[in-house]
Amino acid sequence: MIGSTRSVQVWARRVPTDLRNGYNGLFGIVKREFSRDPMSGDAFLFINKRRRSAKVLVWDGTGLCIYSKRLAKGLFSNIWRDSTARLLQMTTSELALFLEGADLAKKLPISPNVLVLKT
């Protein structure tokens, strides 16, 4: 499981991402748009425009890892409904549910610490 403790923060980009980006491209987005350190141990979620594929960039202490998932059926939840917010903070539990295809991002936040940053 990606980031199994509550101390790991998850940041989701709330605009579609070209998932042809690899380490360098996603690293650049985190630095430029998130203003965060990609090697902090936090997880960074990216979803493509069709919402069928997602990638998570995370530093595991020895190097950058990219976890990739493409749903066989259905779509990932639409986390970019609010077009003014470009970044969403999630918990690792919310990330796990999201990657399973759960439609919880449209419901009430699971965590009281959910933060939406406008840029």
Secondary structure, DSSP 8 states (H G I E B T S, - for coil): ----STTS-EEEESS---TT--HHHHHHHIIIII-S-TTSS-EEEEE-TTSSEEEEEEE-SSSEEEEEEE-SSS----TT-STTEEEEEE-HHHHHHHHTT--GGGSS-SSTT--EEE-
